[in-house]
Amino acid sequence: MKTAWPKVLITDETLRDGLQIEREGVTVDEKLEILEMLVGAGIRRLVVGAFVNPRWSPQMGDTLRLVERLQPVPGVEFFALALNERGREDRRRHAPPLSLEPLPATHLHMCETFLLRNTNQTMEGQERIWRAPVEKARASGVTQAAVGLSAGWGSNWSGKFTQAARLDTLQRQVDAWNEAGIEVKRVDLADPMAWNTPLEVAGDLEAIKRRFPTIDVFHLHLHNARGMAMLSMYEALKLLEAGDTLVADTALGGIGGCPYCGNGQATGMIPTEDFVQLLQVLGVDAGVDLDRLVEASVRLSGILGRPLHSQVARNGPLPAAGRLYSPDVPVVYTFDEAQHFRLGSSVYEGNARPWVKPAAPTGT
């Protein structure tokens, strides 16, 4: 049994990747309510929105209003996505309360079709601009950086990519940073179309550690359209060592997905509450109150008006010694009745207990 796990940083993407795939209508007040519940549960890294064109991502159109109402919380980092210089300037102007990633980064898309759909950019255009962060970092005296891939494992339009292609694409970036005298410390692996598999993720991390020994921070943004994301993240936990850091992107209730990937809300991410349960089982202290996280998930489900994808929110955390189920619990059939772990006996009132023999009639 493995006893030394990597350091784990959970980055909750509920308000960004999660809500970007939902229909419009979630208000700033509701977003701030969910944010407060997540912070109250102990989540310390949160992506709260995106500075992007509201014409194409209307759900993110209120990010600036949300950020203007944010209050800094000691020990908590709030991030926002920005895809162009205008968005990055908005982000800089609001830091704090926003946090800025400490490392400059390069990032290359592997799929030309997705690059065009997601960023309105061509491969030729990407090739012209991807080195810009390197030159800027060199001029400012930065000493460490990050590299990354999008859709590295595969694409719904281009099919599967090989490990050799992934490593070669990372090598180009590492070489550019090293030529500028800058050490690469982090790798960002984004999987918007959910082509990750446990074996490939583990194999890639092992290959990256061997080929790029200065990298010790591994950031995984895995989607779950094929049900592989939690398995892949678990393989990452098993492979990485005590001196490594795993940055794991998750979303409350497992919501999430890119509107340009072809799977919509069915894409999903790893549910934050399910991942915290896994960490608890492994003995990794995430500093998160799982019961409060479940309440946040239930509230989000109410806001969105649909069931979410978290097994822990549906069934409850593994019951501790003082919270084991009563022997008096009757037969339980439905999702609503399964909520007795948080709502009590009223949800299954009147259900049968066939193992209880009826009392014998008394004589007269």
C-alpha positions in Angstrom: 0.0 0.0 0.0 1.4 3.4 -1.0 2.0 5.6 2.0 3.7 8.7 0.5 1.3 10.7 -1.7 2.0 13.8 -3.7 0.9 17.2 -2.4 -2.6 17.7 -3.8 -4.1 21.1 -4.7 -7.8 21.1 -5.7 -8.8 23.8 -8.1 -12.6 24.0 -8.2 -13.9 25.0 -11.6 -17.7 25.1 -10.8 -18.2 28.8 -11.6 -16.1 28.7 -14.8 -15.9 25.4 -16.7 -19.0 24.2 -14.8 -21.4 27.0 -15.5 -20.1 27.8 -19.0 -22.0 24.7 -20.3 -25.3 25.6 -18.5 -28.1 27.7 -19.9 -28.1 31.4 -19.1 -29.9 32.4 -15.9 -27.6 31.8 -12.9 -27.3 35.1 -11.3 -24.3 36.8 -9.7 -26.0 36.5 -6.3 -26.4 32.7 -6.9 -22.8 32.4 -8.0 -21.5 34.2 -5.0 -23.7 32.0 -2.8 -22.1 28.8 -4.2 -18.7 30.4 -3.9 -19.3 31.2 -0.3 -20.4 27.6 0.4 -17.3 26.2 -1.3 -14.9 28.5 0.6 -16.8 27.6 3.8 -16.3 23.9 3.1 -12.6 24.5 2.9 -11.9 24.8 -0.9 -8.9 27.1 -1.2 -8.4 27.5 -5.0 -11.4 28.5 -7.2 -11.8 29.6 -10.8 -14.7 32.2 -10.5 -15.3 33.0 -14.2 -13.7 34.0 -17.5 -12.9 37.3 -19.2 -14.1 36.2 -22.6 -16.5 37.5 -25.3 -20.0 37.3 -23.9 -21.4 36.8 -27.4 -19.9 33.3 -27.4 -19.9 32.5 -23.7 -22.9 34.4 -22.3 -22.7 32.5 -19.0 -19.4 34.3 -18.3 -20.7 37.7 -19.3 -21.1 38.8 -15.6 -17.6 37.8 -14.6 -16.5 41.4 -14.1 -19.5 42.2 -11.9 -18.9 39.1 -9.9 -15.2 39.9 -9.4 -16.0 43.5 -8.4 -18.1 42.0 -5.5 -15.4 39.5 -4.4 -13.9 40.0 -1.0 -10.4 38.6 -0.4 -10.3 35.7 1.9 -7.0 34.9 3.7 -5.5 31.7 2.4 -8.0 31.5 -0.6 -7.0 32.0 -4.2 -9.6 33.2 -6.8 -8.6 32.8 -10.4 -10.3 33.8 -13.7 -9.6 32.6 -17.2 -8.5 35.0 -19.9 -7.9 34.1 -23.5 -6.6 37.4 -24.9 -4.7 40.5 -23.9 -7.9 42.5 -23.1 -9.0 39.7 -20.7 -5.6 39.5 -19.2 -5.6 43.3 -18.6 -9.1 43.0 -16.8 -7.6 40.2 -14.7 -4.5 42.2 -13.7 -6.7 45.2 -12.8 -8.6 43.1 -10.4 -5.7 41.4 -8.6 -6.5 41.3 -5.8 -9.1 39.9 -5.1 -8.1 37.8 -8.1 -4.8 35.8 -7.9 -2.4 35.6 -10.8 -0.7 32.3 -11.7 2.9 32.6 -10.5 4.5 31.0 -13.6 4.3 32.3 -17.2 3.2 29.5 -19.5 3.1 28.4 -23.1 0.3 26.1 -24.2 -0.3 24.3 -27.5 -3.4 22.8 -28.9 -3.0 19.4 -30.6 -6.3 19.5 -32.6 -6.6 22.0 -35.4 -10.4 21.7 -35.5 -10.8 22.3 -31.8 -8.3 25.1 -31.8 -10.5 26.9 -34.5 -13.8 26.1 -32.7 -12.5 27.1 -29.2 -10.3 30.1 -29.9 -11.1 31.1 -33.6 -7.4 30.4 -34.3 -5.6 28.4 -36.9 -2.5 26.2 -36.4 -0.6 28.8 -38.4 -1.8 31.5 -36.1 -0.9 29.5 -33.1 2.6 29.0 -34.4 3.1 32.7 -34.8 2.2 33.6 -31.3 2.9 30.8 -28.9 6.4 31.9 -28.1 5.3 35.4 -27.0 5.2 34.5 -23.2 8.8 33.3 -23.5 10.1 36.6 -24.8 8.1 38.6 -22.3 9.3 36.5 -19.4 12.9 36.7 -20.5 12.6 40.5 -20.6 11.2 40.6 -17.1 13.8 38.3 -15.5 11.5 35.4 -14.8 13.4 32.2 -13.8 10.7 29.5 -13.9 7.8 28.7 -16.3 5.1 26.1 -17.3 4.3 24.2 -20.5 1.0 22.7 -21.5 -1.2 20.8 -24.0 -4.8 21.0 -24.9 -6.6 17.9 -26.3 -3.3 16.0 -26.0 -4.9 12.5 -25.6 -7.3 12.9 -28.5 -10.1 14.8 -30.2 -13.6 14.1 -31.3 -12.5 15.5 -34.8 -9.0 14.3 -35.1 -9.0 11.0 -33.2 -6.3 9.7 -30.9 -2.9 11.3 -30.5 0.3 9.3 -29.6 2.5 9.7 -26.5 5.3 10.6 -28.9 3.3 13.5 -30.4 2.5 14.7 -26.9 6.1 14.6 -25.7 7.4 16.2 -28.9 5.0 19.1 -28.5 6.0 19.5 -24.9 9.7 19.3 -25.9 9.3 22.3 -28.3 8.0 24.4 -25.4 10.6 23.2 -22.9 13.4 23.9 -25.4 12.1 27.5 -26.0 12.0 28.2 -22.3 15.5 26.6 -21.7 17.0 28.6 -24.6 15.8 31.7 -22.7 17.5 30.5 -19.6 14.2 29.7 -17.8 13.5 26.4 -16.0 10.3 24.6 -16.6 8.6 23.5 -13.3 5.0 22.8 -14.2 3.1 20.9 -16.9 -0.6 21.6 -17.7 -2.5 18.8 -19.4 -6.0 19.8 -20.5 -8.5 17.2 -21.9 -11.6 19.1 -23.1 -13.0 16.2 -25.1 -12.4 13.5 -22.5 -10.0 11.2 -24.3 -8.0 10.5 -21.1 -7.5 6.9 -20.0 -5.9 5.7 -16.8 -3.0 3.9 -18.5 -2.2 6.8 -20.8 -2.3 9.4 -18.1 0.0 7.3 -15.8 2.3 6.5 -18.8 2.5 10.1 -19.8 3.3 11.4 -16.3 6.0 8.8 -15.9 7.5 9.7 -19.3 7.3 13.5 -18.5 9.1 12.9 -15.1 11.8 10.9 -16.9 12.3 13.3 -19.9 11.8 16.6 -18.1 13.2 16.1 -14.6 12.8 19.8 -13.5 9.0 19.4 -13.7 7.5 18.6 -10.3 4.0 20.2 -10.6 1.5 18.3 -12.7 -1.8 20.1 -13.5 -4.6 17.8 -14.8 -7.8 19.2 -16.2 -9.7 16.0 -17.1 -13.2 15.7 -18.5 -15.4 12.7 -17.8 -17.5 12.1 -20.9 -16.4 8.5 -21.0 -16.3 7.9 -17.3 -12.5 7.8 -17.1 -11.5 11.0 -15.3 -11.5 9.8 -11.7 -9.7 6.6 -12.7 -7.1 8.7 -14.5 -6.7 11.0 -11.6 -6.3 8.1 -9.2 -3.5 6.7 -11.4 -1.8 10.1 -11.3 -2.0 10.0 -7.5 -0.4 6.6 -7.4 2.4 7.5 -9.8 3.5 10.8 -8.5 5.8 11.0 -5.5 5.9 12.9 -2.2 8.1 15.6 -3.8 5.6 16.2 -6.6 2.5 18.4 -6.6 -0.8 17.3 -8.3 -3.1 20.2 -9.2 -6.5 18.6 -9.8 -9.3 20.5 -11.5 -12.8 19.5 -10.3 -16.3 20.9 -10.3 -19.1 20.7 -7.8 -21.5 18.0 -8.8 -19.3 17.0 -11.7 -20.7 19.7 -14.0 -18.7 21.1 -16.8 -17.9 20.9 -20.5 -16.9 23.1 -23.4 -19.7 24.1 -25.7 -17.5 23.5 -28.7 -16.6 19.9 -28.0 -19.7 18.1 -29.1 -20.9 16.5 -25.8 -22.5 19.4 -24.0 -23.5 18.9 -20.3 -22.8 15.2 -20.7 -19.1 15.9 -20.7 -18.7 16.7 -17.0 -15.7 16.9 -14.8 -14.6 15.0 -11.7 -17.1 16.0 -8.9 -15.2 18.0 -6.3 -17.0 16.1 -3.5 -16.3 12.7 -5.0 -12.6 13.6 -5.3 -12.4 14.8 -1.7 -14.0 11.4 -0.6 -11.3 9.6 -2.6 -8.5 11.6 -0.9 -10.0 10.9 2.5 -10.1 7.2 1.8 -6.4 7.4 0.8 -5.5 9.3 4.0 -4.7 12.5 2.1 -5.9 15.5 4.2 -7.5 18.0 1.8 -8.7 20.2 4.7 -12.3 20.1 3.3 -15.5 19.5 5.2 -17.3 16.9 3.0 -20.7 17.4 4.5 -20.6 21.1 3.8 -19.4 20.3 0.3 -22.4 18.0 -0.2 -24.8 20.8 0.9 -23.2 23.1 -1.7 -23.7 20.5 -4.4 -27.4 20.1 -3.4 -27.9 23.8 -3.5 -26.3 24.0 -7.0 -28.6 21.3 -8.2 -31.5 23.4 -7.0 -30.2 26.5 -8.8 -29.7 24.6 -12.0 -33.0 22.7 -11.7 -31.5 19.3 -12.6 -29.7 16.4 -10.9 -25.9 16.5 -10.9 -23.4 13.7 -11.3 -21.9 13.3 -7.9 -22.2 9.9 -6.2 -21.2 11.3 -2.8 -23.9 14.0 -3.0 -26.5 11.4 -4.0 -25.6 8.8 -1.3 -23.7 10.7 1.3 -20.1 10.4 2.4 -18.9 7.1 3.8 -20.6 7.2 7.3 -18.2 7.6 10.2 -18.5 5.4 13.3 -21.0 7.8 15.0 -23.1 8.2 11.8 -23.7 4.6 10.7 -27.2 4.0 9.4 -29.9 2.9 11.9 -31.0 -0.7 11.7 -34.5 0.8 11.5 -34.0 2.2 8.0 -36.6 0.6 5.7 -36.3 -0.4 2.1 -34.9 2.6 0.1 -35.6 2.8 -3.7 -35.3 6.3 -5.1 -32.7 9.1 -5.3 -34.9 11.2 -3.0 -35.2 8.5 -0.4 -31.4 8.0 -0.5 -31.1 11.5 0.9 -32.1 10.2 4.3 -28.4 10.6 5.3 -28.9 14.4 5.4 -32.7 14.8 5.5 -33.7 12.2 8.0 -36.5 9.6 8.1 -39.2 11.7 6.6 -38.0 10.9 3.1 -38.8 7.2 3.4 -41.7 7.4 5.8 -44.1 4.5 5.2 -41.6 2.2 3.4 -41.7 -1.4 4.2 -39.5 -3.3 6.7 -40.0 -6.9 5.6 -37.4 -8.2 8.0 -39.5 -7.0 10.9 -42.1 -9.6 11.9 -45.5 -8.2 12.8 -46.3 -8.4 16.4 -48.4 -11.5 17.3 -52.0 -10.6 18.1 -52.8 -10.4 21.8 -55.5 -12.6 23.3 -58.6 -11.2 24.7 
